[in-house]
């Protein structure tokens, strides 16, 4: 059984090498059927008046897992080019104030293309791995609307697993909500044209 990492001082965590081998061998701790019983959260946003390269920037941030605020979440995609593919392990380091922890997820679905009328979209889903302080599934997506806008969403279903995440649920829940809202805001900022 894999032990869930407890939060440790952030400077100590950043000095440790990522434990890629540990996470590569970890099994999923959530399935769509299991997560369907948990509360669903939705975070949505729209970037208005974007140009083609606005969607390109959003898609690149999604496929390289760089859409979270870097002072809160950093992610390492365990693929040769650092881009998401189905089956890729994403090792996350999450910072909350002066402490942080390492956890990981696995990409279980990914689509990147155009719809029947030529609007581009990107979407991926990951599930938590055994050893993650939460169990859950999340889907991240962005799509052109056909009116010059880009719509983004994050849909999650999760629950606390680690004893410290359950004990501190009001705090861990607040951090989760804030982090996902900030991710949407970051994607909107990436999509919108730069100011002249």
Secondary structure, 3 states (H helix, E strand, C coil): CCCCCCCEEHHHHHHCCCCHHHHHCCCECCCHHHHCCCCEEEEEEEECCCCHHHHHHHHHHHHCCCCCCCCCEEEEECCCCCCCCCCCEEEEEEEECCEEEEEEEEEEEEEEEECCCCCEEEEEEEEEECCCCEEEEEEEEEEECCCCCEEEEEEEEEEECCHHHHHCHHHHHHHHHHHHHHHHHHHHHHHCCCCC
